[in-house]
Amino acid sequence: MSQLSERESQRLRDIEDAAVALGMPTRSVTKSMDEPSTPQLLKGQFMDLKAFGVEVVKACREYVEKQFAPRDERIAALEARIAEAETKGFGIRYAGVWRDGKGYEKGQFATHAGGLWHCNEDSDMKPGSGPHWTLAVKSGRDA
């Protein structure tokens, strides 16, 4: 019967240490290092190593997903902004002279009382009457 070499013994100890570090329940595969090994014992060890490998891959996948989650959220937000810009357009959207009762969408511009106003959020309120509008260009002087 053959025994495990010192290198094989060290590899198994390293694997067992990694399993413990991951918080995995283990049965010691190193306790019988000095005993003669049988093919059945080695087969059992490799079966345990396969389960360990599955757990390592699972832990790595969870770690990578956790690390990339903020990036994925930023990408999703940027893609949503791009889709909105492509739908509504990139340029200035002039809606004409402000009229009472007409609804204005976020991003539109309208003139009122000689000034150009930007609509900050969907609104039917009068420019200058609240936070819905921002004065973009103040009215000029009459010559």
C-alpha positions in Angstrom: 0.0 0.0 0.0 1.2 3.4 -0.9 1.4 6.5 1.3 0.7 10.1 0.3 3.8 12.1 -0.5 4.7 15.1 1.6 3.6 17.3 -1.3 0.2 15.6 -1.5 -0.2 15.8 2.3 0.6 19.5 2.3 -1.9 20.1 -0.6 -4.7 18.4 1.4 -3.8 20.4 4.5 -4.0 23.6 2.5 -7.4 22.6 1.1 -8.7 21.7 4.5 -7.4 25.1 5.9 -9.2 26.9 3.0 -12.4 25.0 3.7 -12.2 26.0 7.4 -11.6 29.6 6.4 -14.7 29.6 4.2 -16.7 28.3 7.3 -17.4 25.0 5.6 -17.9 21.9 7.7 -15.1 19.5 7.1 -14.0 16.0 8.0 -10.3 15.8 8.4 -8.7 14.2 5.4 -5.3 14.8 6.9 -5.7 12.8 10.1 -4.8 9.6 8.2 -1.8 11.0 6.4 0.6 8.7 8.1 -1.6 5.7 7.7 -1.4 3.6 4.5 -3.9 4.9 2.0 -6.2 2.7 0.0 -7.9 3.5 -3.3 -11.2 3.7 -1.5 -9.9 6.3 1.0 -8.5 8.4 -1.9 -11.7 8.1 -3.7 -13.6 9.4 -0.7 -11.1 12.3 -0.4 -11.6 13.3 -4.0 -15.4 13.2 -3.5 -15.0 15.6 -0.6 -12.7 17.8 -2.8 -15.3 17.9 -5.4 -17.9 19.2 -2.9 -15.3 21.7 -1.6 -14.7 22.9 -5.2 -18.4 23.5 -5.7 -18.5 25.5 -2.5 -15.4 27.5 -3.5 -16.9 28.4 -6.9 -20.2 29.3 -5.2 -18.4 31.6 -2.7 -16.3 33.2 -5.5 -19.5 33.8 -7.6 -21.2 35.5 -4.7 -18.2 37.6 -3.9 -17.9 38.8 -7.6 -21.6 39.5 -7.8 -21.4 41.6 -4.6 -18.4 43.5 -5.9 -20.0 44.3 -9.3 -23.5 45.1 -8.0 -22.8 48.9 -7.6 -21.3 49.0 -11.1 -24.3 47.2 -12.5 -26.7 49.6 -10.8 -24.8 52.6 -12.3 -24.9 51.0 -15.7 -28.6 50.4 -15.5 -29.2 54.0 -14.4 -27.1 55.3 -17.3 -28.9 53.1 -19.8 -32.3 54.4 -18.5 -31.1 58.0 -18.9 -29.8 57.3 -22.4 -33.2 55.6 -23.3 -35.0 58.7 -22.0 -32.8 61.1 -23.9 -33.2 59.1 -27.1 -37.0 59.1 -26.6 -37.3 62.8 -25.7 -34.4 64.1 -27.7 -31.1 65.7 -26.9 -31.8 69.3 -27.9 -33.7 72.2 -26.4 -37.4 71.4 -26.5 -39.1 74.8 -26.9 -42.8 74.6 -26.0 -43.7 78.2 -27.1 -45.2 80.9 -25.0 -46.6 79.6 -21.6 -50.3 79.2 -21.6 -52.5 78.7 -18.5 -54.0 75.2 -18.4 -51.4 73.6 -20.6 -49.2 70.9 -19.1 -45.4 71.1 -19.6 -43.0 68.2 -19.4 -39.7 68.1 -17.5 -37.0 69.4 -19.8 -39.1 71.7 -21.9 -38.6 75.5 -22.2 -41.3 78.1 -22.5 -41.3 81.9 -22.6 -43.2 83.9 -20.0 -43.1 87.6 -19.1 -40.2 88.1 -21.6 -38.0 85.4 -20.0 -37.1 81.9 -21.1 -38.0 79.3 -18.4 -36.9 75.7 -18.0 -39.4 73.2 -16.7 -37.8 71.2 -13.9 -40.6 68.6 -13.5 -43.9 68.0 -15.2 -46.1 70.9 -14.3 -49.1 73.1 -15.3 -48.1 75.9 -12.9 -47.0 79.3 -14.0 -43.3 79.9 -14.4 -41.8 81.7 -11.4 -44.5 80.5 -9.0 -42.6 77.7 -7.5 -39.8 75.1 -7.9 -41.2 73.6 -11.1 -39.6 76.3 -13.2 -36.1 77.9 -13.4 -35.4 81.1 -15.2 -32.9 80.4 -18.0 -32.7 83.8 -19.7 -33.9 87.0 -18.1 -36.0 89.4 -20.2 -34.0 92.1 -21.9 -34.4 95.9 -21.8 -36.7 97.6 -24.3 -34.7 99.9 -26.6 
